[in-house]
Amino acid sequence: MDLLTFFGWWQFSVCSFAFVALMGIWWHIGRKQNDFGQVWLAISVLCWSFSGLAEVYFSGESQMNNGLTDDQSFLLSGFRSIFSLFNSLFILLALPWFKYLPKRFETLIKSPYWKFVVGLPFLFSLLPTVSKMVSGKGLGLIAELDVYYAILTLVFLGIVLWESFIKRKLTILAWLSVVFIIITFVAQIYKMIGSDMDMTLFSAIFKTSLIMIFFALALSWVKEISENIIPNVEDLKLAFKKEKNQNGKFIHQVEIDGLIDQTKKLIKLTPGNYELLFSFAKRKKEANEWLEIKPKSDIRNGKRYDINDHIQIKRLNTALLDGIFGNGNWNKEKHAIPLRNTLFEMSEKRERKIKLRIPSNNIYL
């Protein structure tokens, strides 16, 4: 029972600390983006903290009564299963918030029916467990449904973790997540056939591993955000400002709001870049129409085009990048291409037509 007391206090303190730390990361970053995936992961760890308190309570009862009665043993086993089930449920509820999902599972995980996909097996696993606690009778394998539900969770979690780390080019962490899944799978199988002492060791190993994986995932997310502050196009807002300075000359500026770092960028543009971006915005605002780029082969003088050359788009994109990140503090792959693809939309037929992607309600002329 000394081991049970030690493990209970260890589980309570470590998991409580991890919960607060994960929530702290979410409070500073995820909250501003309305991303609640990390909240569900933090709550899943908190479930283990409550399980630790149950271990402490029943170890105290055992010391007072020189061992646990059959009813107390059933209750302890039941609480372990219930908190395990809730841990698995909250992990599964976090998956739709992950940025990178395998294509073959993305439709399922992102669908409105995902809550039912994970919720119904949860209920079918929870009810027999509660029945076991109330009746005080063993129900055979049906009483270990939390193990089956945990295996279901491991399958989806392993696939999503692999995809998340691989897409962020963190190969070592991707393989570590595979190792964690294997260790946890073995622990779940051993739960039905091994001794309590051996299972306590397995439990400490895989719970520690999962917490470390969650922190690695959170830090990889923070790393990605720090390298790219360009959000989804629906979150961007443009406001145009044209004012005279003390010398009577016009200052052409555009304010970009909605960047991931929660700062507004007031960018000074040349008259040419300003007028081009203003033309994009005005056309989008008034009729959501395309701007046409002059083809290189067209040498006629009579037809007038909105844009004379693709280089004008490139210059505008460069000016915006310099205003957001600072002159030269950006690169092509991480910043230039994402910003261009976020701001501008080319016609599907590739007929030299282009327009802004930003919603017209987010444009202020």
C-alpha positions, 0 to 999 in steps of 0.5 A: 500500500505504500507503493499505492500511496506513492503512485497516487500522490505522484500521479496527482501532482505531476498530472495537475502540474501538466494540466496547469502548464498546458492550460498556460500555453493555451491561455497565452496563445491558443485562446487568441486563436479560438483553438480549444484543442489544447484545452481538451488535451489538458483536461484529459491529463487532469482526469489522471490527476483525479485518478491519483486522488482515488488511489490516495484515498483507497490506500488510506482506507487500506492502511486503516483496515489492513487491506481493502475489502472486496467492495473497496477493490471494486470501487477503486477499479471502477474509478480507475476505469472511469477516469481512463474512459474520460481521459480517452474521450477528451483526447478524441475530442481534441483531434478535430482541432489538430491542424494536420490530419491524414486525408483519409481520416480528415473528413471523418474527424472534422465532420459534425458526427465525430462527437457521436463516433467517439461519444457512443462507444464512450457511453457503451463503455461507461455504463458497464463500468458503473454497473460493476461499481454499483453491483460490486460484481465482476463482469468479466471482459465487459468490465474492461471496456475502458481498455478497448476504448483506450485502444481505439483512442491510441489508433486515432491519436497515433495517426494524428501525432505522426501526421502532425510531427511529420508535416512540421518536419520533426521526424524524431518526435514522430518516431517517439510518438510511435514508441509511445503508442506501442508502450501504451498499447502493451500497457493496456493489454497487460492491464487485463492479465498482469498484476497491480504492481506491474501495471502501476509501473506501466501506468507511470511510464506511459502517462509520463510519456504521453505528457511529454508528447503533449508538451512536444506537440504544444512546443512544435505548434508554438514554433510553427506560429513563431515562424509564420504569423500569416493566418487564415484569410477569413481573419485578415482585415485591410484598412486603407489610409491616405493622408498628407504629411507636413510637406503636403505630400500624400502618405500611402498606408494600409493597415493589416489586422488579424495576424496570428501575433495579434498585432496590427501592422501599418505598412507604408507603400509606394503610390504604385503599390498602394493604387494596385492594392486599392484596385484589388480591394475596390473591385472585391468590395463593389462586385467581387470581380477579377482584375486582368493581367496583360499577356506578354504577347499582347502589343496592342495599344487600344486595349487597357488592362488592370495589371501590366505585368506579373512583376507588379504582383510580386512587388506588392507582395514583397512590400507587404512582407517587408512591412509585416516582418521587416526588410529582408526578415522573411524567406520565400517558402515560409512567408512569401508564398503563404502570403501570396496564396492567402491574399490572392486568388487566381482564376481556375482556368488560368486566364490571367485573372486575379482577385483578393481572397479577403472577404469584402466585409473585412475591407475598409476603403 
